[in-house]
Amino acid sequence: MDFSFSLFWGQVTSDPILLVTVILTLGVIFVNGWTDAPNAIATCVTTRCLAPKKAILMSALFNFLGVFVMTQINSSVASTISNMVDFGSDTREALIALCAALVSIVVYSISASVFGIPTSESHSLIAGLTGAAIAIQHGIGGIHFDEWGKVLYGLLLSLLLGFAAGWLVCRIVTALCASMDRQRTNPFFSYAQIAGAAAMSFMHGAQDGQKFIGVLFLGFAFANGSNSVAGMAIPLWLMLLCSIVMAAGTSIGGEKIIKSVGMDMVKLERYQGFCADLAGALCLLISSLFGIPVSTTHTKTSAIMGVGSVKRLSAINFGVVKDMVLTWIFTFPGCGLISYIMAKLFMQL
């Protein structure tokens, strides 16, 4: 099948449903770069290793590279998202249902912000696709549970592996530097933390960028009469498009998020910030290689908590854990139900 940019552009300009799907997907990618990417550089900024503007520009560059490079090396996260659900054989209805799933993400995110409910765009995307698939297939037959199971693994990996990795890396670094003068090690950890923040930004792009690449790829396949993207290679122009949009969103910044993640949760020293970045990046790398979609925000915040727990558990703000759990409790049924209703409504129109 021809997945050239010229064909894509021709279809987008002539098919209103595909146009809306593309606009919504690129909009969510942009917002993701704006709101999620600052998590990657939060510790680097709050420990004063890098000024906010420089950190944001660095993060934009490495988010771009993460989406573009990692998708060429290993696109298993995008494949998991694309193959997680079955929208049936009617590709026109499937494209309408996909559009409904994206609208539900916007509706749920706005509603959640009004009521102060914490959200995760990664989980909203998964819930939205699932709700739309159930609507179009009139039951759970549209869910591929083997692929959906990776989402459940991702919930555990985000929290448990992130926390454990943060604790372990910090314990190792603390043991190695026990006899060293703290003032003399600070310059090293300043540069090391900048490298760690770059790695986190790269892996954020690799994870979150691939999720939405999978959605765009699926929408383009539906527009071309194919009900699956299994075995198809993601075109280079699609990787580039999503990379640029995420980098543009990241460049806007998000200093409130930087303060919330880097300062309000645990007060970190430079070596601890480095440990949190390294642990978070390693967890995201492992998840990406195995095609497991995880929340980059939850992975980073749980790594920070793991680092904070090395000294004492009381150093952790457990309100963040509560927010994570509330995200899981509300997002899957809430966004999934909205997507189900939207898909049914859109197919009637």
Buried (B, 14 or more C-beta within 10 A) or exposed (E): EEBEEEBBEEBBEEBEBBBBBBEBBBBBBBBBBBBBBBBBBBBBBBBEBBEBEEBBBBBBBBBBBBBBBBBEEBBBBBBBBBBBBBBBEBBEBBBBBBBBBBBBBBBBBEBBEEEEBBBBBBBBBBBBBBBBBBBBBEEEEBBBEEBBEBBEBBBEBBBEBBBBBBBBBBBEBBEEBEEEEEEEBBEBBBEBBBBBBBBBBBBBBBBBBBBBBBBBBBBBBBBBEBBBBEEBEBBEBBBBBBBBBBBBBBBBBBEEBBBBBBBEBBEBBBBBBBBBBBBBBBBBBBBBBBBBBBBBBBBBBBBBBBBBBBBEEEBBBEEBBEBBEBBBEBBBEBBBBBBBBBBBEBBEE
